[in-house]
Amino acid sequence: MTTISRSSAAVSGSVLTLLRLEGLAVAALSAVLYAHAGASWWLFAALWLTPDLSMLGYLAGSCWGARSYNAIHTYVVPGALALSAYLLNAPAVLPFALIWANHIGIDRLMGYGLKYSDGFSWTHLGQTGKRGATVPARG
């Protein structure tokens, strides 16, 4: 059986550093905007881990888990939610988008990237946890 290193498909070096700094920038900006919005910090604390409920998709297997995690851990939906809040003049919606974006930013800063279907630890930012493992090549 041929194996490939998933780490060869992940970013490294200065590119990885830039992606993590990008997460920091999003986290900092979303926190500042949240403070400016005047929303409750209790709400922020209560909802901050909510996007991680998407990990429940892993109960249906690694492919479904990766799909559900990735769908929730991209900036697309919270960005669209923030834009909708602005365009529809619905300021009460904006804090939810900012909490969501902050969560994703912190995840990226900490090295938790979008998932591959090979398992939870295989991300576009590299493997979380144990380093240097290999996965079966797909034929």
C-alpha positions in Angstrom: 0.0 0.0 0.0 1.4 3.4 -1.0 1.2 6.2 1.5 1.6 9.9 1.1 2.2 12.5 3.8 -0.8 14.7 4.2 1.7 17.3 5.5 2.9 17.7 1.9 -0.6 19.0 1.1 -0.6 21.5 4.0 1.1 24.9 4.1 4.2 25.6 6.0 6.9 28.2 6.7 6.0 31.9 6.0 2.7 31.0 4.3 1.6 29.3 7.5 2.7 32.2 9.6 0.7 34.6 7.3 -2.4 32.5 7.5 -2.2 32.4 11.3 -1.6 36.2 11.4 -4.7 36.5 9.1 -6.7 34.7 11.8 -5.3 37.0 14.4 -6.3 40.0 12.3 -9.9 38.7 11.9 -10.1 37.9 15.6 -8.9 41.4 16.6 -11.1 43.2 14.2 -14.2 41.3 15.1 -13.6 41.9 18.8 -13.1 45.6 18.3 -16.3 45.8 16.1 -18.2 43.7 18.7 -17.1 46.2 21.5 -18.2 49.1 19.2 -21.5 47.4 18.6 -22.2 47.6 22.3 -23.5 44.0 22.6 -23.3 42.0 25.8 -20.0 40.2 26.5 -22.1 37.6 28.2 -23.6 36.8 24.9 -20.2 36.7 23.3 -19.0 34.2 26.0 -22.2 32.1 25.8 -22.1 31.7 22.0 -18.4 31.6 21.2 -18.1 27.8 21.1 -21.4 27.3 19.2 -19.6 26.8 15.8 -17.9 23.8 17.3 -21.2 22.0 17.4 -20.5 21.3 13.8 -18.1 18.6 15.0 -21.1 16.5 15.7 -21.0 15.7 12.0 -18.1 13.4 12.8 -20.6 11.0 14.4 -21.7 10.2 10.8 -18.1 9.6 9.7 -15.1 11.6 8.8 -16.3 12.8 5.4 -19.6 14.2 6.8 -17.7 15.6 9.8 -15.3 17.5 7.6 -18.1 18.8 5.4 -20.1 20.1 8.4 -17.1 21.5 10.1 -15.9 23.3 7.0 -19.3 24.7 6.2 -19.4 26.4 9.6 -15.7 27.3 9.8 -15.4 29.5 6.8 -15.9 33.2 6.7 -18.5 33.0 4.0 -21.7 32.7 6.2 -20.7 35.1 9.0 -19.6 37.6 6.3 -22.9 37.2 4.5 -24.7 37.6 7.9 -22.8 40.8 8.7 -23.5 42.2 5.2 -27.2 41.3 5.6 -27.3 43.0 9.0 -25.9 46.1 7.4 -28.1 46.1 4.2 -31.3 45.2 6.1 -30.6 47.7 8.9 -30.7 44.9 11.4 -28.0 45.8 13.9 -29.2 43.1 16.4 -27.9 40.5 14.0 -24.4 41.9 13.7 -23.1 40.6 17.1 -23.8 37.0 16.0 -21.8 37.4 12.8 -18.9 39.0 14.8 -18.9 36.2 17.4 -18.8 33.7 14.6 -16.0 35.4 12.8 -14.0 35.8 16.0 -14.3 32.1 16.7 -13.0 31.2 13.2 -10.2 33.7 13.5 -9.0 32.3 16.8 -9.2 28.8 15.4 -7.0 29.8 12.5 -4.6 31.5 14.8 -4.3 28.4 16.9 -3.7 26.2 13.8 -7.2 24.6 13.5 -7.8 24.8 9.8 -10.4 23.5 7.4 -10.6 19.7 7.6 -9.8 17.0 5.1 -12.0 13.9 5.1 -9.0 11.8 6.3 -9.8 12.7 9.9 -10.3 15.6 12.3 -6.6 16.3 12.7 -5.9 16.7 9.0 -6.3 20.4 8.1 -5.2 22.8 5.4 -2.9 24.4 8.1 -1.2 21.1 8.8 -1.9 18.2 11.1 -3.0 19.0 14.6 -1.6 17.0 17.4 0.9 14.2 16.4 3.3 15.3 13.6 4.8 13.3 10.7 2.0 10.7 10.3 1.0 9.4 6.9 -2.3 8.5 5.4 -3.2 6.0 2.8 -3.0 7.2 -0.8 -6.2 7.3 -2.6 -6.3 5.2 -5.7 
